[in-house]
């Protein structure tokens, strides 16, 4: 059991190092000139926002206002652990939670386009598959 936990920790650390992600629940934007992207991570089978996730969403809202974004796309994913129908519902819930938080942070609901993708990846419950991408389109 301890070996499995250590392996998981190593993989999580490696993944975080390769992607620049933080394990605690959110990531600052992936800086591309065309489409800034913010990543919000969730615990397995959860749609609760951590404080770090809320800060990332607030940062995305600020950047959207500052950059004059026309649309904010909220793409929600769930890992393939469990039933596809349940994961689709979880992705929809995550999408709604993030959209609500964006609205609380001053973004008009009409600017937000939700795209709940649902189940992605394999049955590996890694944090990478349990996320919402916030994409700023100009």
C-alpha positions in Angstrom: 0.0 0.0 0.0 2.8 2.4 0.9 4.6 1.6 -2.3 1.4 2.4 -4.3 1.1 5.7 -2.5 4.7 6.6 -3.2 4.3 5.6 -6.8 1.2 7.8 -7.1 3.1 10.7 -5.4 6.0 10.3 -7.8 3.7 10.3 -10.8 1.8 13.3 -9.5 5.0 15.2 -8.9 6.4 14.2 -12.3 3.2 15.3 -14.0 3.2 18.6 -12.1 6.8 19.2 -13.1 6.1 18.4 -16.8 3.0 20.6 -17.0 3.8 23.3 -14.5 0.7 22.3 -12.6 0.2 22.7 -8.9 -1.1 19.7 -7.1 -3.2 21.8 -4.7 -6.1 22.4 -7.0 -5.4 25.1 -9.7 -3.0 26.4 -12.1 -2.1 29.8 -13.4 -2.7 30.4 -17.1 -1.0 28.5 -19.8 0.4 31.5 -21.7 -0.3 31.3 -25.3 -0.7 34.5 -27.3 -4.0 33.4 -28.9 -5.9 31.8 -26.1 -5.0 32.1 -22.4 -6.1 29.0 -20.6 -6.6 28.5 -16.8 -6.8 25.0 -15.3 -8.9 24.2 -12.2 -8.4 20.8 -10.7 -10.8 18.8 -8.5 -10.6 16.0 -6.0 -12.0 12.6 -7.3 -15.8 12.5 -7.4 -15.9 16.2 -6.3 -17.1 19.5 -7.6 -16.0 21.5 -4.6 -13.7 24.5 -5.3 -10.6 24.8 -3.1 -9.4 28.3 -2.1 -6.6 28.0 -4.7 -9.2 27.1 -7.4 -11.3 30.1 -6.5 -8.2 32.3 -6.7 -7.4 30.9 -10.2 -11.0 31.6 -11.3 -10.7 35.1 -10.0 -7.5 35.6 -11.9 -9.1 34.3 -15.1 -12.0 36.7 -14.6 -9.6 39.6 -14.1 -7.5 38.6 -17.1 -10.7 38.3 -19.2 -11.7 41.8 -18.3 -8.2 43.3 -18.8 -7.7 41.5 -22.2 -11.2 42.3 -23.4 -12.2 38.7 -23.9 -15.4 38.2 -25.8 -16.2 34.7 -24.7 -15.0 32.6 -21.8 -15.2 28.8 -22.5 -15.6 26.5 -19.5 -14.6 23.0 -20.6 -15.2 20.4 -17.8 -13.8 16.9 -17.6 -14.0 13.9 -15.3 -11.8 10.9 -15.1 -13.0 7.6 -16.5 -13.4 6.1 -13.0 -17.0 5.1 -12.6 -19.9 5.1 -15.0 -19.9 7.4 -18.0 -23.3 8.8 -17.2 -22.2 9.8 -13.7 -19.0 11.3 -15.0 -21.0 13.4 -17.6 -23.1 14.7 -14.8 -20.0 15.4 -12.7 -18.5 17.4 -15.6 -21.7 19.3 -16.0 -21.7 20.1 -12.3 -18.1 21.2 -12.3 -18.8 23.4 -15.4 -21.8 25.1 -13.6 -19.8 25.6 -10.4 -16.9 27.3 -12.3 -19.4 29.4 -14.3 -21.1 30.5 -11.1 -17.8 31.5 -9.6 -16.9 33.5 -12.7 -20.2 35.3 -12.5 -19.5 36.0 -8.8 -16.1 37.4 -9.9 -17.8 39.9 -12.2 -18.2 38.1 -15.5 -21.5 38.4 -17.3 -23.3 35.0 -17.7 -23.8 35.8 -21.4 -20.0 35.8 -21.9 -19.7 32.2 -20.5 -20.0 29.2 -22.7 -20.1 25.9 -20.9 -18.8 22.8 -22.6 -19.0 19.8 -20.2 -17.0 17.1 -22.0 -17.5 14.4 -19.4 -15.4 11.4 -19.1 -11.9 11.6 -20.6 -8.8 9.5 -20.4 -8.5 6.1 -19.0 -9.7 4.7 -15.6 -6.6 6.3 -14.1 -8.1 8.8 -11.6 -5.2 11.2 -12.0 -5.9 14.9 -11.4 -5.2 15.8 -15.0 -8.5 14.2 -16.0 -10.4 15.9 -13.2 -10.3 19.5 -14.3 -12.0 22.4 -15.8 -10.3 24.5 -18.5 -11.1 28.2 -18.6 -10.3 29.5 -22.1 -10.4 33.2 -22.9 -11.4 33.9 -26.5 -10.9 37.3 -28.0 
